Amino acid sequence: MKTMNKKPFIRKIALLLSVLSAVMLFASCGGSEGNGKYGKYEVNIKEFYIEDYRWSDSKLAVIYTFTNNSGSKTTFDDCFDVSVYQNGAALSLAYDAENYWDDIKPGATVEVKMHYYISNLTDDIEIEICAKGKDKVILSKTYSIPESE
């Protein structure tokens, strides 16, 4: 009776489990509820609003929460690239952001506020966040602009 060598079989199972783990890890990166994680960093889109409803002066304000779960201080800018679009075109930053370049200590969560020039008050806004220097989107959300009161 021939005995079966179990080592190649176990290696194949281990390889299969590793591949499945990697697939699950990448599948869990996105966040339809507005949460995104990358490594030891987490970003959340807390809210967005239009600061002025006069078309030529209207600016979009987006508030993100940023959590640094690493062992050293870092900045939002060091961890994430943010792109905001309207009609497929990237929106430009309107002026300095709050807490965007500030050092955040390990374990801390801060709000980061950024302003963008918008092209109109009717078309949806798309926000995409990637890990710094990576093309993979870890958070993507589309918002409708609320009607002015």
Secondary structure, 3 states (H helix, E strand, C coil): CCCCCHHHHHHHHHHHHHHHHHHHHHHCCCCCCCEEEECCEEEEEEEEEECCCCHHHCEEEEEEEEEECCCCCECHHHHEEEEEEECCEECCEEEEEECCCCCECCCCEEEEEEEEECCCCCCCEEEEEEECCCCCEEEEEEECCCCCC
